[in-house]
Amino acid sequence: MQNSTFSLILASSSKYRKMMLERFQLPFTTHSPNIDESPKPSESPVELAIRLSIEKAQAISRQFPGAIVIGSDQVATLGDSPIGKPGSFVKAQQQLAQLSGQHVQFHSALAVTNGEKLLHTNVITHCYFRELSSAEIDHYLTVEQPFDTAGSAKAEALGITLMERMTSDDPTAIIGLPLIALAKMLREFGINPTLQASV
């Protein structure tokens, strides 16, 4: 049975996640969850992403009882080490030099709740960076300025040219909101984007 009257909330202030969710052509609002995103002692980057996606969804769900709330968090890892957002040209240079020729995993954690039921998953994207020259790194960073992106590369734009190959069960996960997994979860809450998208 389809839920014809629903309140859908994206628990995020990310412009990228908002743009991704707009692809479903469903009415939704965004609210930024005010939670502590610090890792717990001995918590792995993957465990952190999963926990934060759940806590974001639950925090907004408490403010809007009955709404269907989407929480998401993403971490990138090189081996067991987290890869953060560079924040500057110089740090992005250093980061891409480190990632050159390496296998990086992007973990896109996703949670959906209505305050009673909670679903969550983690979609992994395997990114294999090719060997990058310093000239390629500098020119790419000058053109795209991906300083707010973990791994210093926007795979949805020019950053794709830095890759040898990428593999994932969900090609949208790398941008931060895995839409295939999300559509499946929403159907379990009675929302089918295929049938309920705006005409």
C-alpha positions as CSV (number, residue, x, y, z in Angstrom):
1,M,0.0,0.0,0.0
2,Q,1.4,3.4,-1.0
3,N,1.7,6.2,1.5
4,S,-0.1,9.0,-0.3
5,T,0.3,11.5,2.5
6,F,3.7,11.6,4.0
7,S,6.3,14.0,5.4
8,L,9.8,13.3,4.1
9,I,12.8,15.0,5.7
10,L,16.4,14.9,4.8
11,A,18.5,15.3,8.0
12,S,21.3,17.1,6.3
13,S,22.5,20.6,5.3
14,S,24.6,19.1,2.4
15,K,23.8,20.7,-0.9
16,Y,25.0,17.6,-2.6
17,R,22.6,15.3,-0.8
18,K,19.7,17.7,-1.4
19,M,20.5,17.7,-5.1
20,M,20.6,13.9,-5.1
21,L,17.2,13.5,-3.3
22,E,15.6,15.9,-5.7
23,R,16.1,13.2,-8.4
24,F,13.2,11.3,-6.8
25,Q,10.8,14.2,-7.5
26,L,9.2,13.8,-4.1
27,P,8.3,16.7,-1.8
28,F,10.7,16.9,1.1
29,T,12.3,19.4,3.5
30,T,15.8,19.6,5.0
31,H,16.8,20.0,8.6
32,S,20.3,20.1,9.9
33,P,20.8,17.7,12.9
34,N,22.7,19.2,15.8
35,I,24.7,16.2,17.0
36,D,28.2,15.6,18.2
37,E,30.1,14.0,15.3
38,S,33.2,13.2,17.3
39,P,34.4,9.5,17.1
40,K,34.1,7.4,20.2
41,P,37.2,5.7,21.6
42,S,38.3,2.8,19.4
43,E,35.5,3.5,16.9
44,S,36.5,2.7,13.3
45,P,35.7,5.2,10.5
46,V,33.1,2.9,9.1
47,E,31.4,2.4,12.5
48,L,31.4,6.2,13.0
49,A,29.7,6.8,9.6
50,I,27.0,4.2,10.3
51,R,26.4,5.5,13.9
52,L,26.2,9.1,12.7
53,S,23.7,8.3,9.9
54,I,21.4,6.7,12.5
55,E,21.9,9.5,15.0
56,K,21.2,12.2,12.4
57,A,17.9,10.5,11.4
58,Q,16.9,9.9,15.0
59,A,17.7,13.5,16.1
60,I,15.4,15.0,13.4
61,S,12.8,12.3,13.9
62,R,12.4,13.3,17.6
63,Q,11.7,16.9,16.4
64,F,9.1,15.8,13.8
65,P,7.2,12.7,15.1
66,G,5.6,10.6,12.4
67,A,7.8,12.0,9.6
68,I,10.0,9.7,7.5
69,V,13.6,10.9,8.1
70,I,16.7,10.2,6.1
71,G,20.1,10.3,7.7
72,S,23.4,9.8,5.8
73,D,27.1,10.1,6.5
74,Q,30.1,9.3,4.4
75,V,33.7,8.5,5.2
76,A,36.6,7.6,3.0
77,T,39.3,5.2,4.1
78,L,42.8,4.3,2.9
79,G,43.4,1.0,4.6
80,D,42.1,1.6,8.1
81,S,42.9,5.3,8.1
82,P,40.2,7.9,7.5
83,I,40.5,10.5,4.7
84,G,39.0,13.8,5.5
85,K,38.0,16.9,3.6
86,P,41.2,18.9,2.8
87,G,39.8,22.4,3.3
88,S,42.6,24.0,1.3
89,F,44.6,23.8,-1.9
90,V,47.8,22.7,-0.2
91,K,46.2,20.0,1.9
92,A,44.3,18.8,-1.2
93,Q,47.7,18.6,-3.0
94,Q,49.1,16.5,-0.2
95,Q,46.0,14.3,-0.1
96,L,45.9,13.5,-3.8
97,A,49.7,12.8,-3.8
98,Q,49.0,10.3,-1.1
99,L,46.1,8.7,-2.9
100,S,47.9,8.5,-6.3
101,G,47.9,4.8,-7.3
102,Q,45.9,3.8,-4.2
103,H,42.7,1.9,-3.5
104,V,40.3,4.1,-1.5
105,Q,37.0,3.0,-0.1
106,F,34.1,5.4,0.3
107,H,31.6,4.2,2.9
108,S,28.1,5.8,2.4
109,A,26.1,5.0,5.4
110,L,22.3,5.5,5.2
111,A,19.5,5.4,7.7
112,V,15.7,5.9,7.5
113,T,13.3,6.0,10.4
114,N,9.7,7.1,11.2
115,G,10.4,7.1,14.9
116,E,9.3,3.5,15.3
117,K,11.0,1.5,12.6
118,L,14.7,2.0,11.7
119,L,16.5,0.7,8.6
120,H,20.2,1.3,7.8
121,T,22.9,0.1,5.5
122,N,26.4,1.0,4.3
123,V,27.2,1.1,0.6
124,I,30.8,0.8,-0.3
125,T,32.4,2.4,-3.4
126,H,35.9,1.2,-4.4
127,C,37.9,3.9,-6.1
128,Y,41.2,3.1,-7.7
129,F,43.2,6.2,-8.3
130,R,45.6,6.1,-11.2
131,E,49.2,7.4,-10.9
132,L,48.9,11.2,-10.8
133,S,51.5,13.6,-11.8
134,S,52.0,16.8,-9.8
135,A,50.9,18.8,-12.9
136,E,47.6,16.9,-13.1
137,I,47.0,17.3,-9.4
138,D,47.6,21.1,-9.5
139,H,45.6,21.7,-12.6
140,Y,42.7,19.6,-11.4
141,L,42.6,21.4,-8.0
142,T,42.7,24.8,-9.8
143,V,39.8,23.9,-12.0
144,E,37.5,22.1,-9.6
145,Q,38.6,23.2,-6.1
146,P,37.1,20.2,-4.3
147,F,38.2,21.3,-0.9
148,D,34.9,20.3,0.8
149,T,35.1,16.8,-0.5
150,A,36.7,13.8,1.2
151,G,39.5,12.5,-1.0
152,S,39.8,15.8,-2.9
153,A,38.1,14.5,-5.9
154,K,34.5,14.9,-7.2
155,A,33.8,11.7,-9.1
156,E,30.6,13.2,-10.4
157,A,32.6,15.9,-12.2
158,L,36.2,16.2,-13.5
159,G,37.5,14.1,-10.6
160,I,36.4,11.0,-12.5
161,T,39.4,11.5,-14.7
162,L,41.7,10.8,-11.7
163,M,40.4,7.2,-11.5
164,E,41.7,4.0,-13.0
165,R,38.3,2.4,-12.2
166,M,35.5,2.5,-9.7
167,T,33.1,-0.3,-8.5
168,S,30.0,-0.1,-6.4
169,D,26.5,-1.7,-6.2
170,D,25.1,1.9,-6.4
171,P,26.8,4.5,-8.7
172,T,25.1,7.3,-6.8
173,A,26.6,6.4,-3.4
174,I,30.0,8.1,-4.1
175,I,28.2,11.5,-4.1
176,G,27.0,10.8,-0.5
177,L,23.4,9.6,-0.8
178,P,23.0,6.0,-2.2
179,L,19.7,6.4,-4.2
180,I,19.2,2.7,-5.1
181,A,19.4,1.7,-1.4
182,L,17.3,4.7,-0.4
183,A,14.5,3.9,-2.8
184,K,14.4,0.3,-1.5
185,M,14.2,1.6,2.1
186,L,11.5,4.2,1.3
187,R,9.3,1.4,-0.4
188,E,9.4,-0.4,3.0
189,F,7.9,2.8,4.5
190,G,5.2,2.9,1.9
191,I,6.8,5.4,-0.4
192,N,7.5,4.3,-4.0
193,P,9.4,7.1,-5.8
194,T,8.7,5.4,-9.2
195,L,4.9,5.7,-8.6
196,Q,4.8,8.9,-6.5
197,A,7.2,11.2,-8.3
198,S,5.6,14.6,-9.2
199,V,4.0,14.7,-12.6
